[in-house]
């Protein structure tokens, strides 16, 4: 269908994209690694429980950790070989999580999921759950759970906004794997039993937009170049004009949002019987010698990925997993890729922010930027005064931590940081109060 | 491999900084400063130098007394005290009583700004407060304006009284062109040439430091209130807005970030209040009251902020469902 223009949501930031660093490079596969160290908690929810033991032989596509609850996801081995270690290791943010290390035997023996007998909504959802598919946009919420909303839905929105600067993996996938994405979308549509499918793509990807316009049953929406366009609530608003209420899920307005990469994973799981064990990652930033879009097995160490991309320049100072606006800084490179990763950035001096915060000058830039229309300046004031109740009243719990306020702050205040802190603190306080 | 830096997102930030904002304001004040020196000569230059140097000096001396290292003060210096000093000079009359801008600047920086915690912590606009201290302490000198030594285009030269005073007291009006250019208009150093002030305002708007809408609201409201107070005589509209420090105050002083409400609605309320108060106070006191209006509105900012909080995205929906 001919693309239509999306709405504009008030406020939000205008962040330089820096996408040209890697948007031209084809997706290539990382060469087979000798060791892969696979995290059992690559999603939101309960960690998966390892079902293999040290010394076991596993094949490519074999289940190695089983979902540990309703909101959880299976984990599969991306290579064939021997399990050499199961122990707690640091993840990218420093938390200790169980990792399964597999030594590659380079035999490439495969054992995939069985063929699907019939394709019905429930069998598709069951297959998605079995394949361990989670929301690959970054949150990592199990897709199968998301496909069983409590409210009736009528619209499926495919998020191809990729509003984070630097990241180009969704863009490359949309160009190179258009048909696979389309088929995945059709399965998702069937699973949700909806008529309307919207594919939302940001204006800066005209090639991807024209590729999707070919499909008659897709409603392509051209998004304005604005950050955070990929935020679920804002995406729904610009595509359908509906506003998701505070603390509500998208299903409350009849929408479900899925990522481009999730659609590919669904296609792989249903047509190729391939469980989710690898994904595309953008390796970029001015600190990387040759920025690339890489297909990596989950569990590859970041060090080997950076080495494959020609290493880093000398004055790179910061490594980020994910995009620069919402990604997490990495404490060391001996951590391993997981399902939710979409980028690995090396930022050089001057590219990252290294200014210490100064006094707030009350300029109101944060207020005129906040896409959730909160008042960051006052919220931060109360948080610094440890008055969490007042901060909650001002709506800090509605903060989506997009970083727009901190990005625009002339005083370089760590606004997002204090809101993340306050949100955790308020949850803690409220939990204590309900316990009383 | 270099050391790892660790911090919360976002990992990139815009190039905006307090120092850049203040330097931009200084640049925007340049046209008014230059025109002031052209019109009023050496006394104007001396007043400007005294005010700027004593403002910046006061900040450094205060920080040094607090035991900060000179280098770290220099590193954190954000030019806001220079802006304060320059504004104080530009809203003073040109004369050789240099102790007045000195006292005003030191008061503005030490009492109004630094004692409250430095940049961003002051409750009221330091320049406005400094001017008011000088005005109240040295009323005669502060009210004794000289006409610029450039001849008036139309020869109704007035010495001693500003166009505002003549407007308020004897109803004589200068031509609009004279008022715009400041030729033949007695007044403060930086406030007479409205064109120069507007050029500065447009520069600030282009650099997105201020939104030009708000000052325009204030100016329009001030004109309308003056019209109403004069029995709906629309002839006073232009003279009222082009006289005194209204435009200068609206563009450079009322827009001061620190003492402004944060939300767009709050800013509209603030600027309407500023414009209306200026005209009302002018009418009933017979003095230039732009600074007083700014000061009064500054004190209302926390209240305005509280009353004009924006509703979060998707708020209405939640309310409906709760019912």
Boltz contact constraints between the chains, C-beta under 6 A:
constraints:
  - contact:
      token1: [A, 243]
      token2: [B, 314]
      max_distance: 6.0
  - contact:
      token1: [A, 243]
      token2: [B, 317]
      max_distance: 6.0
  - contact:
      token1: [A, 244]
      token2: [B, 314]
      max_distance: 6.0
  - contact:
      token1: [A, 245]
      token2: [B, 314]
      max_distance: 6.0
  - contact:
      token1: [A, 245]
      token2: [B, 317]
      max_distance: 6.0
  - contact:
      token1: [A, 245]
      token2: [B, 318]
      max_distance: 6.0
  - contact:
      token1: [A, 246]
      token2: [B, 312]
      max_distance: 6.0
  - contact:
      token1: [A, 246]
      token2: [B, 314]
      max_distance: 6.0
  - contact:
      token1: [A, 246]
      token2: [B, 318]
      max_distance: 6.0
  - contact:
      token1: [A, 317]
      token2: [B, 2]
      max_distance: 6.0
  - contact:
      token1: [A, 317]
      token2: [B, 5]
      max_distance: 6.0
  - contact:
      token1: [A, 318]
      token2: [B, 5]
      max_distance: 6.0
  - contact:
      token1: [A, 320]
      token2: [B, 11]
      max_distance: 6.0
  - contact:
      token1: [A, 324]
      token2: [B, 11]
      max_distance: 6.0
  - contact:
      token1: [A, 324]
      token2: [B, 12]
      max_distance: 6.0
  - contact:
      token1: [A, 325]
      token2: [B, 10]
      max_distance: 6.0
  - contact:
      token1: [A, 326]
      token2: [B, 9]
      max_distance: 6.0
  - contact:
      token1: [A, 327]
      token2: [B, 9]
      max_distance: 6.0
  - contact:
      token1: [A, 329]
      token2: [B, 6]
      max_distance: 6.0
  - contact:
      token1: [A, 329]
      token2: [B, 7]
      max_distance: 6.0
  - contact:
      token1: [A, 331]
      token2: [B, 6]
      max_distance: 6.0
  - contact:
      token1: [A, 352]
      token2: [B, 11]
      max_distance: 6.0
  - contact:
      token1: [A, 353]
      token2: [B, 13]
      max_distance: 6.0
  - contact:
      token1: [A, 358]
      token2: [B, 18]
      max_distance: 6.0
  - contact:
      token1: [A, 359]
      token2: [B, 118]
      max_distance: 6.0
  - contact:
      token1: [A, 359]
      token2: [B, 119]
      max_distance: 6.0
  - contact:
      token1: [A, 359]
      token2: [B, 120]
      max_distance: 6.0
  - contact:
      token1: [A, 360]
      token2: [B, 120]
      max_distance: 6.0
  - contact:
      token1: [A, 361]
      token2: [B, 18]
      max_distance: 6.0
  - contact:
      token1: [A, 361]
      token2: [B, 120]
      max_distance: 6.0
  - contact:
      token1: [A, 361]
      token2: [B, 257]
      max_distance: 6.0
  - contact:
      token1: [A, 361]
      token2: [B, 258]
      max_distance: 6.0
  - contact:
      token1: [A, 362]
      token2: [B, 257]
      max_distance: 6.0
  - contact:
      token1: [A, 362]
      token2: [B, 258]
      max_distance: 6.0
  - contact:
      token1: [A, 363]
      token2: [B, 257]
      max_distance: 6.0
  - contact:
      token1: [A, 364]
      token2: [B, 262]
      max_distance: 6.0
  - contact:
      token1: [A, 367]
      token2: [B, 262]
      max_distance: 6.0
  - contact:
      token1: [A, 367]
      token2: [B, 263]
      max_distance: 6.0
  - contact:
      token1: [A, 372]
      token2: [B, 312]
      max_distance: 6.0
  - contact:
      token1: [A, 372]
      token2: [B, 313]
      max_distance: 6.0
  - contact:
      token1: [A, 373]
      token2: [B, 310]
      max_distance: 6.0
  - contact:
      token1: [A, 373]
      token2: [B, 312]
      max_distance: 6.0
  - contact:
      token1: [A, 373]
      token2: [B, 313]
      max_distance: 6.0
  - contact:
      token1: [A, 374]
      token2: [B, 312]
      max_distance: 6.0
  - contact:
      token1: [A, 375]
      token2: [B, 309]
      max_distance: 6.0
  - contact:
      token1: [A, 377]
      token2: [B, 262]
      max_distance: 6.0
  - contact:
      token1: [A, 395]
      token2: [B, 312]
      max_distance: 6.0
  - contact:
      token1: [A, 398]
      token2: [B, 312]
      max_distance: 6.0
  - contact:
      token1: [A, 403]
      token2: [B, 9]
      max_distance: 6.0
  - contact:
      token1: [A, 403]
      token2: [B, 10]
      max_distance: 6.0
  - contact:
      token1: [A, 406]
      token2: [B, 10]
      max_distance: 6.0
  - contact:
      token1: [A, 407]
      token2: [B, 10]
      max_distance: 6.0
  - contact:
      token1: [A, 407]
      token2: [B, 13]
      max_distance: 6.0
  - contact:
      token1: [A, 407]
      token2: [B, 14]
      max_distance: 6.0
  - contact:
      token1: [A, 408]
      token2: [B, 14]
      max_distance: 6.0
  - contact:
      token1: [A, 410]
      token2: [B, 16]
      max_distance: 6.0
  - contact:
      token1: [A, 410]
      token2: [B, 17]
      max_distance: 6.0
  - contact:
      token1: [A, 410]
      token2: [B, 18]
      max_distance: 6.0
  - contact:
      token1: [A, 410]
      token2: [B, 21]
      max_distance: 6.0
  - contact:
      token1: [A, 411]
      token2: [B, 18]
      max_distance: 6.0
  - contact:
      token1: [A, 416]
      token2: [B, 8]
      max_distance: 6.0
  - contact:
      token1: [A, 417]
      token2: [B, 8]
      max_distance: 6.0
